[in-house]
Amino acid sequence: MGVATDSGLKFIVIDDDQDILDIETALLTKKGHQVITLTESKAAYEKIKEEQPDCVLADIMMSDVDGMQLLQKIRDNEDLKDIKVILVSGRSFEFDRRQAMKLGADGFISKPIDADTFVDSIHAYIADKIQMTFWGVRGTLPVPGPRAYKYGGNTSCVSLEFAKGQFFIFDAGSGIKELSNELMATRGGKINAKIFISHPHWDHINALPFFVPMYIPGNEFEILGAAHASSSMRELISAQMDDVYFPITMKEFGSRVYFKDLNQGGFEIDGISVKTMLLSHPGNCLGYRIDYKGRSICYVTDNEMFLPDSPQYDPNYGKVLAAFVEGADALITDCTYTDAEYASKVGWGHSCVSQVAELAHRANVQTLYLFHHDPDQDDTAIDEKLSLAQECLSALKSTTKVLAPSETLSVSL
């Protein structure tokens, strides 16, 4: 069922509190939606089968059949699989939200109802978009001053926010401080998130101690990445916060912080597929592929694809990498150098324009995002790299689009 979110949807709203029903009905009908209300949950299931609504809003705490039980019955019926189900509850515990998502809820709204955001939240849950935001796009070192006004000067950090509340952060370069500022301003710093580390080079981890939500009690984070030799991800992160180098240790984190060592492979988080691949870069460096309901985002930095005339060139690696990013809606990848610059930087672990353009074309990528720019490159140099990538793709007669994202660019997928 292709569900538009602007107007004209059919809702069944179930709550044993008539005042709440009246508020929700008024807010939804104001946006042009049709609303059927029920105060008794035991009749709800049959009414849902009869009416086949676009969306069901159900309170969790009801007599007879509670919202969780109703959700389970809907998800057990193949004929109702396309109906969106959003649970509404005065119980705002994280456990309840997770349980709802595990059972197949499309959203979770806490009471009291916020009239300003209620319908927008429902629309967002129905659309089920992924919001991809760039917080730092440079590599190696931050670049301050007017040289970086257009694209920003922060190092690697990208976030993915899912409609159901999952929040993924990729790398903790200096860009994560900008993300921290945004979260503190908009959410009071309250967040649970997964932080995926590509590798522990400084430009990918050194701003983690400045991520303020880590110090807020009640938040929860899992930091995932590849171990290095005998050093676990916990040990790698802890080492840079040793009091020899930094005055605050991980003991100061007020949130719950967990660590997970990753290898090349795959796993799922709340129905979101996560695949990893070891990249061509000194040490253990992981690329990530995220797949969710027909959309895919690949985060592949840092990575060197040697030119065919190089003794280090491995054609099989190129095939494996192309298969890993095949058909991605978004490929965020290392494009540190122009081809001319790369000639003197072979073996440094980074790629050039023609390599990434050819990869994106071969793998049928929808949009290529140039990432991890050399600190010596100003905004004009990045503009030139973008033009070179466009020329390469045009010469290949490719349908792949290419962008050079700036800090805070946000894309809905």
N, C-alpha and C positions, 0 to 999 in steps of 0.2 A: 504494500500500500504506500503510494507516494503521498506523504502528508505535508501540505503547505502549512505554514504557521501564522500567516498574517490574519486571516479571518475565515469564518464559515465552517469551523470544525464542530463536530458533535461531541459533547462531553457528558459523561455520567459522573456526578459528584456525590460521594457517599460520606455522611458524617452524622453522628447522633446529636450534634449540637446545631439547632436550627439557626442560631445567630451566625455561626461560622458558614453554614450553607448560604445564607442570605448575602453575606459579604463576598464569598467566592463567586456566586452566581452574578452579582452585580458587576464585579470586575471583569468576568469573562464575557458577559453579554454586551458590555460597553465596547468590547473589541470585535463585536460581530459574531460571536460564537453561540451555538445552540447549547443549552444546558438542561439536562434532566437531573433532578435531585432525588435522593433517597435518604431517609433517616434510619431505616432498618437494614442492616447488612445482610440478613438471611435471605432477603429477596433480591439482593444485588446481582448475584451470579446469573440467575435466569433472565433478569432484565438486560444484562450485558449481552447474553446470547441472542436475545430478541432484537435489541437495538443496534448491535454491532457499531459501537461508537468509535471515533478516532482515538479518544483518550479517556481513561478512567482516573479520577482523583479519589483516593480512599484514605480515610483516617485510619491510623493503626489501632488505636485503643477504642474498640467497639465491642459491645456484647454480641452474643451469638457467634458471629464470624468476624474475627479481627482482620485488619488490613493485610497482614502477612499471609494469613490463611486464604483470603480472597485472591491475592496475588498468585499464590501457588496454584490454586484451581484454574485461574486464567492461563497460566503458563503451561499447565498440563493438558490443555485443550488445543490441539493443532489448529482448529478452526478459528481460534482467537489470537493466533501468534502475532498478527500485525497490529494489535491494539496496544497503544502506549499506556503504561500504568505508572502513575506517580503517587507515591505515598506522602501523606501529610500528617505530621504528628507534633504534639507538645513535648514528646521525648526526643531531645536533640542529641542523644548519646551517639558517639561514633560507632559503637557496636550495632545499634539499630540501623544506621545507614549502611554499614557493611553487610548486615544480614539481608537487608532489602535488595541491595545490588546482587548479592549471591543468588537470591531467588529469582532475579530477572527484572527488577524494577528499572524503569527508565529514568527515574528521578526521585529526589527526596527533599521535601520542603518542611522546614521547622516552623511551628507556631511560636508566637503570634504571627498572623499573616501581615506581611509588609505590603500595603496597598500600592506602593510605588514600584515594587519589583516583582510582585506575584506573577502577573501574566507574562512579563518578559522572561522570568525563570522557566515558566512552563513552555514557552516558545523555544527557548534554548534547549531544554530537555528533548522536545519533540524533534527539533532539527538535528540534534546529536552531533554538532560540529566539533572539530578539533581546532583549538586556537594555538597557532604556532607563533612564538614571539622571539625575536633576536635581541639579546641584551649585550652582546659583545661579539664582534666579527673579526677581530685581528688576532695575529699569532705572535708568539715569542715575548713581546713586551707591549704594555699599554703605550698609546701615542697621544700625548697631551697637546693642547693648543690649536691654533687655526688650521694646521695641516689636516686635521681630522674632523672638522666641523660637519661635513656632509655625511660621512659614514660612521662617525664615532671612533673613539680611541681605545675602547675596552677590549680585553681578550675574551676568549671563547666562553659563551654561555647562551643556551637556547632553551626555551621552555615549551612544553606542550600541555595545554589544559583541556581536559575532556569534559563534556557536558555533565556527566554523572559525578564529577568532582575529583577524578584522578588527576594528579599533577606530577608531571615528569620534568626534571631539570637535567640538561646535558652539559656537563663540565661546570667547573667553578673557577673560571678565570675571573678577571676583575669585573666582568659584566654581571656577575652574580650579586655584586653590591648594588647595582642599579635595580635588579629584580628585588632585592631586599628592601630598598627604599619604596618601591611600588607596593609591595605587600604590606609594609608597615603603614603606608598612607591609606590603602583601600580596605585592608582587612584587620588592621591592628596587629599584623604579623601572624595571625592565626592560620596555620596551614599544616597539612600532612602531605608529604611528598616523597617521591623516589628520586634520588640524585645519581645519575649514571656518569661515571668517570671514564673517559676514553683511556687515559693513561696519566701517570703522576708527574709529568713534567710541570714545572711551576706555572706556566701560563694556563694550565687546566685545573689547578687545585689551589693556588695560593691566596685566593680571596674567600675561601670557605670560612676562615675564622671571622670574617666580617659580615657573614650572613646572619643578621640579627634574629630571624625566627628560630635559629638553632638554640638560642638562649632562653626562649619563652616556654615555661612549663605548660604541659598539655599538648604541645605539638609533637609530631612523630615523623621521623625521617629514616629512610633506609638508603645507605650509600653503597652502590654496587659498582664493581669494576674488577679488572684482572689483577691477581696477585703477581708479584715479581720475585722470582726465585723463592726464597724462604720468607719473604715479607708479605703478609696479608694486607688487604685493603685497609683494615683498621690500623695496622702498624704504619703503613705508608702515610695515612692522613695524620696520625698521631705524631709522626716524626717531625713534620713541618711545624707542629705546635709545641715541640719540645721547648722548655723554658730558656734554652740557650739561644734560640732563634726568635721566640715570640713570648710575650709575657703572660699569655693566657693559654691554659691547656684544655684538653677535651673534657676534663673534670668540671669545667665551668658551664658546659652545655646544660641548659635547664630542660630541654626537650628530651624525649626518648629517641636515642640514635642507635640504629642497628647497622651492621655491615654484612655484605654478602660478596664472597669471591666468585667471579664468573670465569668461565672458560668459553671457548667457541662452542656455540650450540643454540638452544632456544628454550623458552618457557613462556607461561602466560601470567598476566596480572589482571584480575577482574575481567577476563574475556579479551584483553588486549595482548596480542602476540608480540613478543620481544625476541628477536634473533640477533646473535652476535657473530662477528667474524674478526679474526686476527688480521691486522693490517700490516702493510709494509712500512715499518717505522722502527727506529731503535727501541729495544725493550718490548714489553707486551703492551700493545695498543689495540683497543677494540673499536670496531665500527658497530653501529646499532641500526637495526631495521625494526620499525614499529608498524604493525598492520592492525587495522581496526575497521571492521564493517566496510570492506572494499576500498579503504584508503591506506596509503603507505607513505611513511616518512623515513628516509635514511640519513643518518648522521655519521659521516665518514671523514673523520679528521683525527690525527694527522696521517698522511698516506703518500707514499712515493710510487708512482708508476713509471718505471724506467723506460726510456725510449728504445725502440727496436734495435738500434745500433749499439746499445750498451751491453757490455759483457754480463751485467747483472739482470738483464731483461729476462723475464719468465713469462712466456705466452700463456701458460696455464693459470698463473695468478690473475692475469687480466680476464680470462674466461670466468674464473670463480667469482671475482669481484663483480663482473657484469651480471652474472646470475643472481648475486646477492642483492643488487639494486634494481633488478629487472622490473620495469613497469611502475617504478615509484612515482607518486604524485609530486614528491619533493625530495631532491637529492641535495643535501647540504654537505659540501665537500671541500677539502683542502685544495686551494688554488693560490698557493703562496707566491708563485713566480710567473713572469712572462717567460716565453720560450727562450728569449735572449738571456734573461737573468739565470735561468735554470742551467745553462751551459757550464757555468762556473760553480754550481751548487749541487752537482750530482752526488748522491749518497748522503745528503743531509736530511733525508726523510720526508721531503715535500714534493708536490707536483706542480706542473705548469699548465698554462691555459689549454694548449692543444690536446694534452692528455685527458683532462677532465671533460672537455667538449666531446672528444671521441667516445669516451666511456658513456656519457649521458646519451649520446645518439645511439650507440650500439645496444644499450640497455632499455631503449624506448622510454626514457624518463620524461615525465611531463614538464617539470620545471627544475632547472639546475640553479642552485644558489651558490655563488662564489664566496668562499669563506677562508679564514685564517690568513689574512693578508700580511705580508712582510712589514715590519715596523718602519722600514725606510721608505715605504710607499705612502705618498700623500693622497688626498682625495682625487687629484687629477690622474695619478698613476692608476688608481683603482678604476676610474672611468675608462682609461685606456685598456685595461685588462678586460673590462666588460665589452668594449668594442671588438677586441680581438676574439673573444669567445663567440660573439654574434657572427663575426666573419667566418670563423671555423664551422659553426653550425650551418650557416648559409651555404658554404662550400660543400658540405655533406648532404645538402637538401634535407636537413633534419626538421622534424616538427617540434623538437624540444625548445622550450623557451628558456631564457637565461636571465637571471637577475643578480645584482650585487646588493644584497640587503644592507640597510643601515640599522644602527641601533634603534630599538623600540619598534621596528617594522613588525606588524602583526598581521598574520594571514589566516583566514578561515578555510579549513579543508573539510 
